[in-house]
Amino acid sequence: MEQEVRPVAGLNGSQSVDRALGLLSLVSYSGDDGSTLTDIVEQSGLNKPTARRLLLALIRSGLLEQDTLTRRYYLGQEAYVLGTLATRRYGLLQISRDSLGFLSAKTQDTSFLSIQRDSYAVCLHREEGTYPIRTHALQAGYRHPLGVGAGSLAILAAMQDDEVEVILAVNEAALLTEYPNLYPDRIRADVAAARENGFALNPGLILTNSWGIGLAIRYPDGRPAGALSIAAIDSRMQPARQAELAALMQGETRKIEARLAHLQPPNDRPKRPYVSKVAP
C-alpha cells in the first residue's frame, strides 16, 4: 500500500519530507530510551506544533510509534522492515556480530561497532563482556562527533585530510560546548597518533577512567565503513594490553573486511550533507 506524504501547513512538500526524515533520525539516536516531544523540539529547533504534526505523519507511516504510557517516541515496525531490506547492501552489523562476540569473550571487556552518519559516529551495537567492572560511556544508538571516542576517532583517522578538516569545521561549535577536552587541535593530534600507532586511543577524555581503543573497518577502496572498539577501565588499558587488544582487533577487522568485499559496493551511495540538527 502506498503511503501519502502530506505537507505540513506552512511548508512545501520537500521541506516536510526533509524535516520529517530529520526527526526520524533524531528518534533513532535515542535507541531503547526513546525520545520525548521536548527532547525532539530542543534537538531539532522546530516549534512544538510543527514537530508534533511531523511525528504524527511518521507514526501513520509506521516509521515511528509512541508508547501510550510514557508518551516517548521509538522507531516503528516499518523502520525495522526497511532496515532488514537494506541489510543485504549495508549489512555491516550482521557480518560483524561474530567478531564482536569473539572480542568480548576473549577480552572480557565490552566491544562496539560504530558507523559514520554525516559528521557524527553512531554506535550500532554494544557487546557486553564478563568483567565485573564495566564502562557505560557508550550505548547502542548513542552518537558523538567524529573524533570523540575510540571508534569514532578510528573512523576519522581513516579519512583523507581534507575530509577531516571539513568535519572538524562542521563540528567545531559542538566540540567547544559539549566536549571541552576535545577541541579541534587535540583531535588533529589524536588523528595523527592513530595513524602512526595503527589504532585509535581514548584515554578517558569523555568519562574519567573509561578508556577505549578502536580500529577502522575499510571498504575495498580504503574508505572507512565503520570501526570496532573495546572499552575498559583505565587499569585494564595499559600500554602492553593496548598492543594485545589492537592485535586481536586487527584480526577481526580483516575478517569483516573480507566479508564486506562480497556485499554490493556502495560507490553509488548518495553523499549526505554534514548536518548536526534539523533546520528550523
N, C-alpha and C positions, 0 to 999 in steps of 0.2 A: 504494500500500500504506500503510495507516495505521500510524503509529508509536505504540507504547505508552509512556507516561511512567511510569516505575517510581519510586515514592517511595524515598528513601534511608532506611535504618534510622535511627530516632530523629527523623525529620522527617515532617510530613504532606505530602500531595501538593502543596499550594500552596507550601509552603516549598521543596520540592525544585525545583519549576519556577522559582521566583524566583531561587534561588541558582544553578541551572544556567545560566539566562539571564545572570546577572551574570558568571559565569565566561566565557561565550561573548563577552561584551563585552570583558572583560579581554584575552582572547586576540586579539581583533580589533585592539586598540590596539597590539599588538606588531608588526603589519604583517609584512613579509618576514623579520624577525628571529625570529619565533616566540617562544613562552614556555616556560620550563622549569616543572616542577612546583613548584620552590622559589619562582620568581617569582610564580606564581599563589597559592600559600599566603600569601606575605608581603603581596601586594596585596589579597587577598580577606578575610584574617582568619580563614579557615576552617582547621580542622586538616587534616593531610595525608590521612588515610584518607577523610574526607568529600569533600575536593576531588577525590581520585582517583576515587571512585565516581561523582561527578557528571560528571567528564571522560569516563569510560568510557561513560556514558549518552549524552553528546553525540557521542562517536565512533560509537556504534551507530546513531545517527540520521543520521549523515553530516554533521552540522553542524561537527564538528571532525575533524582527523586528526592522527596522531602520526608523526613521522619515525622510522623504525626505527633509524637510525644515531645521530642526535643526541638523540632522545627529546623533542624540542621539539614543542609543540602549535601547530597552524595551523588557520585556517578550512578547512572541508571543502567538498566538491563541492555538498552540499545548501545550504550557506550561499550559494554562488555562484548556484545556481538561484533561491533566494528573492530575492537581490539583483537578479537580472535581471528577475524578475517584478515587482518593485517599481519598476523604472526608469521605467515609464510614468507613475506617480503622483508619484514623488520623484526624477525624473531630472536633478537639478541638475548632476551631473558631466558627463553626456552632452551637455547643452546648453551647457556652459562650456568644453569642450575646445578649440573653435576660438579662443575668446578667450584662453585660456591659451597656446596655441601662438603666437598673434599677439603677445602681450605679451612672451614670451621671445625671439621672433625680432626684434622691433622694438628691445627694450632691451638684448638680450644677457644679461640677468640672469635669475635663477630666479623663476618665478611659482608661486603656490599657490592652491588652493581649500580653504577650511575651512568647517565647519558646526558648529552648536551640538549638543552632546549633554549633556543635563542642565545642570550648571553649568560645563561644560568646552567648549572648542573642539577639534575633531578635524580634522587635515589629511587631506583626501580625496585630493589629488593634488599632485604636485610636477612642474613642467615645467622641465627644465633649460635654462639659457641657454648661450651660447657663450663668454662672457667667461672667460678662463683662471683668474681668482681667484674662487672661489665660497664662499658661506657654507653650512654644513651644520647650521644650528641647527634646521631643521625638515624632517622626512621624512614621507612618507605614512604615516598610522597614528598619528603622534605626537599627543599631546593635552596641552593646558595649561589651567589655569583661565581662564575668560573674563576678558579684560583683559590677559593675558600674551601678548605678541606682537602684531604689527600687525593681522593678520587677526582674531585673537581680540578685540582691543580695538575694532576696527571693528564687530564684531557686538554687543558690549556697549554701545557708544555709540549704536547704533540702537534700543536698547530703552527702555522707559519708565523713569523714575527709580525707581519702586517696585520694578520688576524688577531694576534694577541693585543696589539695596540688599539685596534678598533673596539675590542671587547672591554679593555680596561677603561677606555674613554666613556663607553656607554655605562659602565658600572661604577664610575668614579664617585658619584653622589651617594649611592647605596653603600659603597665601601667606607666612605668617610663617616657616614652617620651610624651605620649598623655594625661595622667591623673595624673599629679604630686601630686594632693591631695589624690590620691587613690593608694598608694604604698601597696605592699602585706601585710605587718603587719597591716596596717589600715583596710584592707579588712578582715583579720582574726578576728580582734576585732569586726568589724561590723557583721560578721557571728555569733560570739558568742552572741552578743547583740540581733540579730534577733531571735536566738533560745530561748534565755531567755524571750524575750518580747512577742514572738508569732507572730511578724510581722517585716518586714524589713523597715528601715527608711533611706531615703536620705535627709540629712539636707542641701540642697543647695550646694552639693560638685561638681556638674557638671556645673550648672548655678546658680550664686548667686540669692537668693530669690526664687528659684524654688525648692520646696520640694516635696518629694514623699513618699508614703507608699505602701508596697507590701506584698502579701501573696502567697505562693506557692499553686499550684493545683497538687494533687498527684494521681498517679495510685493506684489501689487497693493494690499493693505490697509495697507502700510507696515511690516509686521513683517519682521525680518531672516530671510532664507532661508540666508544664508551670507556669505562675504566672499572677495574677491580680494585677494591681497597680492603684493608684489615684495620680494625681499631682495637686498641687495648689501653690499659692504664700505663702510665709512664714507666713504671718499674719493669714492664714486660716489653719495652720497646727500646732497649739499649742498643748501641751500635752493632754488636755481634748478632743480636736477634733480628735487627733490621735486615742484615745481609741474608740471614736464613729465610726470613719471610719473603724477601724480594726474589730469592731463587725459586721458592715454591710458586709464587705468583707468576713468574716468568714462564714456568712450565705450563701453567693453566691458561695464560693468555695465548700461548702458541696453539694450544688445543682449540680454544674458542675461535681464534683467527682462521684456523684450518676449516672449521665448520662454517664460519661466516662466509668464506670464499664460495661456498656452494649455494648460498642464498642469491636471489636476484640482485644484481648490483644496483646501488642507489644513485647512479650517476645522473639520472634524470630527475632526482628528487628536487622539488622546488625550493629555492632559498627563502628562508623566513627572515623577516626583518628583526633586528635586535630591539625588542620591546619589553620593558620591565613591568608595565602596567597597562590597563585598558585605557585608551584615550578617552578623555571626558567629552 
